[in-house]
Amino acid sequence: MKKVRLVFRALYEITRYEVVLSLKGSGRILSQLQRQSVIAKTTSAELEKKICDAVLLATCFYWKPVLCLQRAVCTVRLLRKNGINARLVIGYRPSPFFSHAWVEVDGRVLYGSAAYQKRLLPLHVA
């Protein structure tokens, strides 16, 4: 998949997230993500990296700050659309409270820091 197309698709996903969040709330975003199916395709680590890089680049062009949950949701949606069985993980630390969202594929952190996976308790997995 071409890099420019991936960046535009990532921008679309970021914008879509913003619209659904403002109209329907975060519950709708997470329920849509849980219902999204994955049609397995032959994939590679190179494709995973291209998708993650495209989301990161798209956040640079977006007119508002893009937080970890928005980046993670958009990345999972793009990975799944490309046949990669990714999952969104939202983790937290109870005291002092801290939360973060990241993307995992086959148990490894693909988008986000692996340190969070070890230090935070899972709150939601989609």
mmCIF file of the C-alpha atoms, coordinates in Angstrom:
data_MODEL
# 
_entry.id   MODEL 
# 
loop_
_atom_site.group_PDB 
_atom_site.id 
_atom_site.type_symbol 
_atom_site.label_atom_id 
_atom_site.label_alt_id 
_atom_site.label_comp_id 
_atom_site.label_asym_id 
_atom_site.label_entity_id 
_atom_site.label_seq_id 
_atom_site.pdbx_PDB_ins_code 
_atom_site.Cartn_x 
_atom_site.Cartn_y 
_atom_site.Cartn_z 
_atom_site.occupancy 
_atom_site.B_iso_or_equiv 
_atom_site.pdbx_formal_charge 
_atom_site.auth_seq_id 
_atom_site.auth_comp_id 
_atom_site.auth_asym_id 
_atom_site.auth_atom_id 
_atom_site.pdbx_PDB_model_num 
ATOM 1   C CA . MET A 1 1   ? 0.000   0.000   0.000  1.00 0.00 ? 1   MET A CA 1 
ATOM 2   C CA . LYS A 1 2   ? 1.361   3.421   -0.913 1.00 0.00 ? 2   LYS A CA 1 
ATOM 3   C CA . LYS A 1 3   ? 2.599   5.623   1.916  1.00 0.00 ? 3   LYS A CA 1 
ATOM 4   C CA . VAL A 1 4   ? 0.606   8.698   0.873  1.00 0.00 ? 4   VAL A CA 1 
ATOM 5   C CA . ARG A 1 5   ? -2.592  6.660   0.699  1.00 0.00 ? 5   ARG A CA 1 
ATOM 6   C CA . LEU A 1 6   ? -1.926  5.238   4.148  1.00 0.00 ? 6   LEU A CA 1 
ATOM 7   C CA . VAL A 1 7   ? -1.372  8.710   5.601  1.00 0.00 ? 7   VAL A CA 1 
ATOM 8   C CA . PHE A 1 8   ? -4.647  9.970   4.110  1.00 0.00 ? 8   PHE A CA 1 
ATOM 9   C CA . ARG A 1 9   ? -6.440  6.886   5.399  1.00 0.00 ? 9   ARG A CA 1 
ATOM 10  C CA . ALA A 1 10  ? -4.961  7.542   8.851  1.00 0.00 ? 10  ALA A CA 1 
ATOM 11  C CA . LEU A 1 11  ? -6.138  11.168  8.687  1.00 0.00 ? 11  LEU A CA 1 
ATOM 12  C CA . TYR A 1 12  ? -9.600  9.910   7.783  1.00 0.00 ? 12  TYR A CA 1 
ATOM 13  C CA . GLU A 1 13  ? -9.572  7.526   10.773 1.00 0.00 ? 13  GLU A CA 1 
ATOM 14  C CA . ILE A 1 14  ? -8.428  10.283  13.151 1.00 0.00 ? 14  ILE A CA 1 
ATOM 15  C CA . THR A 1 15  ? -11.195 12.571  11.907 1.00 0.00 ? 15  THR A CA 1 
ATOM 16  C CA . ARG A 1 16  ? -13.743 9.742   12.055 1.00 0.00 ? 16  ARG A CA 1 
ATOM 17  C CA . TYR A 1 17  ? -12.779 9.088   15.677 1.00 0.00 ? 17  TYR A CA 1 
ATOM 18  C CA . GLU A 1 18  ? -13.305 12.763  16.522 1.00 0.00 ? 18  GLU A CA 1 
ATOM 19  C CA . VAL A 1 19  ? -16.759 12.850  14.880 1.00 0.00 ? 19  VAL A CA 1 
ATOM 20  C CA . VAL A 1 20  ? -17.989 9.611   16.482 1.00 0.00 ? 20  VAL A CA 1 
ATOM 21  C CA . LEU A 1 21  ? -16.649 10.726  19.871 1.00 0.00 ? 21  LEU A CA 1 
ATOM 22  C CA . SER A 1 22  ? -18.461 14.056  19.722 1.00 0.00 ? 22  SER A CA 1 
ATOM 23  C CA . LEU A 1 23  ? -21.756 12.588  18.427 1.00 0.00 ? 23  LEU A CA 1 
ATOM 24  C CA . LYS A 1 24  ? -21.968 9.204   20.153 1.00 0.00 ? 24  LYS A CA 1 
ATOM 25  C CA . GLY A 1 25  ? -19.280 9.096   22.874 1.00 0.00 ? 25  GLY A CA 1 
ATOM 26  C CA . SER A 1 26  ? -16.325 6.851   23.601 1.00 0.00 ? 26  SER A CA 1 
ATOM 27  C CA . GLY A 1 27  ? -18.535 3.841   24.302 1.00 0.00 ? 27  GLY A CA 1 
ATOM 28  C CA . ARG A 1 28  ? -19.626 3.779   20.674 1.00 0.00 ? 28  ARG A CA 1 
ATOM 29  C CA . ILE A 1 29  ? -16.019 3.939   19.467 1.00 0.00 ? 29  ILE A CA 1 
ATOM 30  C CA . LEU A 1 30  ? -15.007 0.977   21.618 1.00 0.00 ? 30  LEU A CA 1 
ATOM 31  C CA . SER A 1 31  ? -18.080 -1.087  20.710 1.00 0.00 ? 31  SER A CA 1 
ATOM 32  C CA . GLN A 1 32  ? -17.470 -0.474  16.992 1.00 0.00 ? 32  GLN A CA 1 
ATOM 33  C CA . LEU A 1 33  ? -13.866 -1.541  17.449 1.00 0.00 ? 33  LEU A CA 1 
ATOM 34  C CA . GLN A 1 34  ? -14.912 -4.760  19.202 1.00 0.00 ? 34  GLN A CA 1 
ATOM 35  C CA . ARG A 1 35  ? -17.275 -5.607  16.332 1.00 0.00 ? 35  ARG A CA 1 
ATOM 36  C CA . GLN A 1 36  ? -14.666 -4.971  13.631 1.00 0.00 ? 36  GLN A CA 1 
ATOM 37  C CA . SER A 1 37  ? -13.664 -8.251  12.024 1.00 0.00 ? 37  SER A CA 1 
ATOM 38  C CA . VAL A 1 38  ? -10.288 -9.159  10.596 1.00 0.00 ? 38  VAL A CA 1 
ATOM 39  C CA . ILE A 1 39  ? -9.953  -10.929 7.282  1.00 0.00 ? 39  ILE A CA 1 
ATOM 40  C CA . ALA A 1 40  ? -6.592  -12.631 7.613  1.00 0.00 ? 40  ALA A CA 1 
ATOM 41  C CA . LYS A 1 41  ? -4.152  -11.813 4.846  1.00 0.00 ? 41  LYS A CA 1 
ATOM 42  C CA . THR A 1 42  ? -0.483  -12.448 4.364  1.00 0.00 ? 42  THR A CA 1 
ATOM 43  C CA . THR A 1 43  ? 1.154   -9.638  6.293  1.00 0.00 ? 43  THR A CA 1 
ATOM 44  C CA . SER A 1 44  ? 4.630   -8.605  7.265  1.00 0.00 ? 44  SER A CA 1 
ATOM 45  C CA . ALA A 1 45  ? 6.434   -6.600  9.892  1.00 0.00 ? 45  ALA A CA 1 
ATOM 46  C CA . GLU A 1 46  ? 7.121   -4.079  7.133  1.00 0.00 ? 46  GLU A CA 1 
ATOM 47  C CA . LEU A 1 47  ? 3.395   -3.465  6.603  1.00 0.00 ? 47  LEU A CA 1 
ATOM 48  C CA . GLU A 1 48  ? 2.856   -3.122  10.352 1.00 0.00 ? 48  GLU A CA 1 
ATOM 49  C CA . LYS A 1 49  ? 5.616   -0.499  10.496 1.00 0.00 ? 49  LYS A CA 1 
ATOM 50  C CA . LYS A 1 50  ? 4.248   1.376   7.473  1.00 0.00 ? 50  LYS A CA 1 
ATOM 51  C CA . ILE A 1 51  ? 0.817   1.617   9.074  1.00 0.00 ? 51  ILE A CA 1 
ATOM 52  C CA . CYS A 1 52  ? 2.219   2.799   12.422 1.00 0.00 ? 52  CYS A CA 1 
ATOM 53  C CA . ASP A 1 53  ? 4.427   5.356   10.657 1.00 0.00 ? 53  ASP A CA 1 
ATOM 54  C CA . ALA A 1 54  ? 1.451   6.594   8.617  1.00 0.00 ? 54  ALA A CA 1 
ATOM 55  C CA . VAL A 1 55  ? -0.617  7.162   11.780 1.00 0.00 ? 55  VAL A CA 1 
ATOM 56  C CA . LEU A 1 56  ? 2.279   8.992   13.411 1.00 0.00 ? 56  LEU A CA 1 
ATOM 57  C CA . LEU A 1 57  ? 2.739   11.208  10.343 1.00 0.00 ? 57  LEU A CA 1 
ATOM 58  C CA . ALA A 1 58  ? -1.003  11.872  10.095 1.00 0.00 ? 58  ALA A CA 1 
ATOM 59  C CA . THR A 1 59  ? -1.019  13.133  13.695 1.00 0.00 ? 59  THR A CA 1 
ATOM 60  C CA . CYS A 1 60  ? 1.544   15.745  12.660 1.00 0.00 ? 60  CYS A CA 1 
ATOM 61  C CA . PHE A 1 61  ? -0.848  17.094  10.013 1.00 0.00 ? 61  PHE A CA 1 
ATOM 62  C CA . TYR A 1 62  ? -3.955  16.979  12.190 1.00 0.00 ? 62  TYR A CA 1 
ATOM 63  C CA . TRP A 1 63  ? -5.088  20.394  13.418 1.00 0.00 ? 63  TRP A CA 1 
ATOM 64  C CA . LYS A 1 64  ? -5.640  19.281  17.036 1.00 0.00 ? 64  LYS A CA 1 
ATOM 65  C CA . PRO A 1 65  ? -3.536  17.307  19.498 1.00 0.00 ? 65  PRO A CA 1 
ATOM 66  C CA . VAL A 1 66  ? -4.067  13.569  19.052 1.00 0.00 ? 66  VAL A CA 1 
ATOM 67  C CA . LEU A 1 67  ? -3.956  11.625  22.306 1.00 0.00 ? 67  LEU A CA 1 
ATOM 68  C CA . CYS A 1 68  ? -2.886  8.013   22.827 1.00 0.00 ? 68  CYS A CA 1 
ATOM 69  C CA . LEU A 1 69  ? -6.403  6.512   22.721 1.00 0.00 ? 69  LEU A CA 1 
ATOM 70  C CA . GLN A 1 70  ? -7.222  8.207   19.423 1.00 0.00 ? 70  GLN A CA 1 
ATOM 71  C CA . ARG A 1 71  ? -3.883  7.096   17.897 1.00 0.00 ? 71  ARG A CA 1 
ATOM 72  C CA . ALA A 1 72  ? -4.315  3.554   19.174 1.00 0.00 ? 72  ALA A CA 1 
ATOM 73  C CA . VAL A 1 73  ? -7.911  3.180   17.931 1.00 0.00 ? 73  VAL A CA 1 
ATOM 74  C CA . CYS A 1 74  ? -6.982  4.499   14.488 1.00 0.00 ? 74  CYS A CA 1 
ATOM 75  C CA . THR A 1 75  ? -3.938  2.227   14.299 1.00 0.00 ? 75  THR A CA 1 
ATOM 76  C CA . VAL A 1 76  ? -5.958  -0.862  15.278 1.00 0.00 ? 76  VAL A CA 1 
ATOM 77  C CA . ARG A 1 77  ? -8.625  -0.066  12.696 1.00 0.00 ? 77  ARG A CA 1 
ATOM 78  C CA . LEU A 1 78  ? -6.036  0.329   9.921  1.00 0.00 ? 78  LEU A CA 1 
ATOM 79  C CA . LEU A 1 79  ? -4.137  -2.798  10.924 1.00 0.00 ? 79  LEU A CA 1 
ATOM 80  C CA . ARG A 1 80  ? -7.327  -4.861  10.989 1.00 0.00 ? 80  ARG A CA 1 
ATOM 81  C CA . LYS A 1 81  ? -8.400  -3.509  7.598  1.00 0.00 ? 81  LYS A CA 1 
ATOM 82  C CA . ASN A 1 82  ? -5.076  -4.781  6.280  1.00 0.00 ? 82  ASN A CA 1 
ATOM 83  C CA . GLY A 1 83  ? -5.521  -8.276  7.721  1.00 0.00 ? 83  GLY A CA 1 
ATOM 84  C CA . ILE A 1 84  ? -3.457  -7.866  10.899 1.00 0.00 ? 84  ILE A CA 1 
ATOM 85  C CA . ASN A 1 85  ? -5.162  -9.080  14.078 1.00 0.00 ? 85  ASN A CA 1 
ATOM 86  C CA . ALA A 1 86  ? -4.337  -6.140  16.335 1.00 0.00 ? 86  ALA A CA 1 
ATOM 87  C CA . ARG A 1 87  ? -5.879  -5.291  19.662 1.00 0.00 ? 87  ARG A CA 1 
ATOM 88  C CA . LEU A 1 88  ? -6.319  -2.081  21.607 1.00 0.00 ? 88  LEU A CA 1 
ATOM 89  C CA . VAL A 1 89  ? -5.264  -2.171  25.249 1.00 0.00 ? 89  VAL A CA 1 
ATOM 90  C CA . ILE A 1 90  ? -6.112  0.556   27.747 1.00 0.00 ? 90  ILE A CA 1 
ATOM 91  C CA . GLY A 1 91  ? -4.059  0.260   30.902 1.00 0.00 ? 91  GLY A CA 1 
ATOM 92  C CA . TYR A 1 92  ? -4.027  2.178   34.158 1.00 0.00 ? 92  TYR A CA 1 
ATOM 93  C CA . ARG A 1 93  ? -2.158  2.675   37.413 1.00 0.00 ? 93  ARG A CA 1 
ATOM 94  C CA . PRO A 1 94  ? -4.508  3.267   40.360 1.00 0.00 ? 94  PRO A CA 1 
ATOM 95  C CA . SER A 1 95  ? -2.329  5.487   42.553 1.00 0.00 ? 95  SER A CA 1 
ATOM 96  C CA . PRO A 1 96  ? -1.409  8.047   41.506 1.00 0.00 ? 96  PRO A CA 1 
ATOM 97  C CA . PHE A 1 97  ? -3.873  7.553   38.706 1.00 0.00 ? 97  PHE A CA 1 
ATOM 98  C CA . PHE A 1 98  ? -2.406  7.273   35.232 1.00 0.00 ? 98  PHE A CA 1 
ATOM 99  C CA . SER A 1 99  ? -3.742  5.684   32.057 1.00 0.00 ? 99  SER A CA 1 
ATOM 100 C CA . HIS A 1 100 ? -2.439  4.982   28.584 1.00 0.00 ? 100 HIS A CA 1 
ATOM 101 C CA . ALA A 1 101 ? -3.577  3.170   25.424 1.00 0.00 ? 101 ALA A CA 1 
ATOM 102 C CA . TRP A 1 102 ? -1.418  1.088   23.110 1.00 0.00 ? 102 TRP A CA 1 
ATOM 103 C CA . VAL A 1 103 ? -1.665  -1.458  20.284 1.00 0.00 ? 103 VAL A CA 1 
ATOM 104 C CA . GLU A 1 104 ? -0.630  -5.108  20.525 1.00 0.00 ? 104 GLU A CA 1 
ATOM 105 C CA . VAL A 1 105 ? -0.174  -7.760  17.851 1.00 0.00 ? 105 VAL A CA 1 
ATOM 106 C CA . ASP A 1 106 ? 0.414   -11.319 19.053 1.00 0.00 ? 106 ASP A CA 1 
ATOM 107 C CA . GLY A 1 107 ? 1.173   -10.057 22.566 1.00 0.00 ? 107 GLY A CA 1 
ATOM 108 C CA . ARG A 1 108 ? 3.900   -7.627  21.509 1.00 0.00 ? 108 ARG A CA 1 
ATOM 109 C CA . VAL A 1 109 ? 3.481   -3.876  21.688 1.00 0.00 ? 109 VAL A CA 1 
ATOM 110 C CA . LEU A 1 110 ? 3.360   -2.546  18.158 1.00 0.00 ? 110 LEU A CA 1 
ATOM 111 C CA . TYR A 1 111 ? 2.348   1.056   18.743 1.00 0.00 ? 111 TYR A CA 1 
ATOM 112 C CA . GLY A 1 112 ? 3.178   2.584   22.095 1.00 0.00 ? 112 GLY A CA 1 
ATOM 113 C CA . SER A 1 113 ? 5.774   1.751   24.715 1.00 0.00 ? 113 SER A CA 1 
ATOM 114 C CA . ALA A 1 114 ? 6.339   -1.801  25.935 1.00 0.00 ? 114 ALA A CA 1 
ATOM 115 C CA . ALA A 1 115 ? 7.091   -0.318  29.373 1.00 0.00 ? 115 ALA A CA 1 
ATOM 116 C CA . TYR A 1 116 ? 3.407   0.538   29.798 1.00 0.00 ? 116 TYR A CA 1 
ATOM 117 C CA . GLN A 1 117 ? 2.459   -3.076  29.096 1.00 0.00 ? 117 GLN A CA 1 
ATOM 118 C CA . LYS A 1 118 ? 4.590   -4.153  32.064 1.00 0.00 ? 118 LYS A CA 1 
ATOM 119 C CA . ARG A 1 119 ? 3.735   -1.319  34.467 1.00 0.00 ? 119 ARG A CA 1 
ATOM 120 C CA . LEU A 1 120 ? 0.002   -0.782  33.940 1.00 0.00 ? 120 LEU A CA 1 
ATOM 121 C CA . LEU A 1 121 ? -2.989  -2.963  34.721 1.00 0.00 ? 121 LEU A CA 1 
ATOM 122 C CA . PRO A 1 122 ? -5.280  -3.722  31.772 1.00 0.00 ? 122 PRO A CA 1 
ATOM 123 C CA . LEU A 1 123 ? -8.568  -1.851  32.039 1.00 0.00 ? 123 LEU A CA 1 
ATOM 124 C CA . HIS A 1 124 ? -10.019 -2.594  28.593 1.00 0.00 ? 124 HIS A CA 1 
ATOM 125 C CA . VAL A 1 125 ? -8.940  -4.833  25.717 1.00 0.00 ? 125 VAL A CA 1 
ATOM 126 C CA . ALA A 1 126 ? -10.634 -4.649  22.326 1.00 0.00 ? 126 ALA A CA 1 
# 
